[in-house]
Amino acid sequence: MTSIYKLFLLLAGVFSSAGSLLAQTSVVKVSALKANNYGIQYMLPKTVFKIEVEYSEIRQKAGPYAKYAARYLGINESNIIMEDRNYYSMGTVSLTESSVPNKEQSYLILFKPKTFAPFVYLTEDGVICSINAEYSEEPVYAKTPPAVSPPKEPAMNPQSIFTEEYLRAGSVSKMAEVAAKNIYKIRESRQDILTGEVENMPKDGEAMKIVLNNLDWQEKTWTELFTGTSETIRHTKQLTVEPEEEWNRKVIFRFSSYYGVVDADDLSGRPIYIRLKNLKTVETESPETKKKPKDPESIVYNLPGQAEISIFDGTKKIYSSTVFVTQFGTTQVLNPSVLEDKKTFVRIYFYPNTGAIKQIIQ
């Protein structure tokens, strides 16, 4: 039996990275009793990929004096929004290995009636976690708390800065000219305060900060009448894909500059591809072996394979990683006799995310 323990201690090292992918898992303790004929049903998991796409919606609005920006303010045309426009821009794409119960891999553990207090821990959806071993919920790894934005200052009405001369201007051209003059006056006022060339200087640093912030806001408000405004709204889209075979250029979604993330069959967007290559790290079962029924008393577990996964935006690779995929592996059996050692209490731990054995403790 010692050799068996050594084997699984070795496997535990191989799959340690897979275990770390487990998110918080709610578990249930099930005891083997006479009422259930000392049998406990469980399932093994299969791999799914959770893909998260971050993208932005940009809303641009042209200023009423856009065509006068170069004449009155000398602003380069490339820095001016000439027409109203909404569009989407793709950001980062990330992928996380996850799992769901594999209903085609449902098994029964049969305990001997006189085995000492046998029990099994299962996830709420029936995936095996441990045998004869207390199993705690995996901790949720601490994440960096989101940055706290400073409180926003009360919104000010842009029309509050409009002067009488501006409001009485008789044409768009004249209004643009007056707006430009006000921008230059604001800049002069700011410069006078910074150089101390004003009669009524702010009393202290805090008062000066308030005055300068107000001047900055006024200049920005007037300038946006020429340059226009741009608002960015962040979006996140989550997708789930289930690998059953290798993928060369499988379209997982499309991205449209008009609509953002759209379905894979929506031709309004450019295709985003996924490539999945089986690294064949595990010798898979032959069709004949798969059809052969397992010994009903055996403890069946997964031996996941590994794969190389990449995501492409056209020819540009935007994500790449090596992952565990249970569908590219095989199932193995552990003789139930390991649980019948009367001299010791044997505990078996599994990785619920892959169905692989993590550790056997005697």
Secondary structure, DSSP 4 states (H G I P E B T S, - for coil): -HHHHHHHHHHHHHTHHHHTT-----EEEEE--GGGTTEEEEEEEEEEEEEEEEEEEEEEE--TTGGGHHHHH---GGGS--S-EEEEEEEEEEEEEEEEEEEEEEEEEE--TTSSS-EEEEETTSBEEEESS--PPPPPPP-PPPPPPPPPPPP--GGGG--HHHHT--SHHHHHHHHHHHHHHHHHHHHHHHHT-SSS--SSHHHHHHHHHHHHHHHHHHHHHHH-EEEEEEEEEEEEE--SS-EEEEEEEEEETTTEEE-TT-TTSEEEEEEEEE---S-PPPHHHHHSPPPTTSEEEEEEEEEEEEEEETTEEEEEEEEEEEEEEEEEEE-GGGG--TTS--EEEE-TTT--EEEEE-
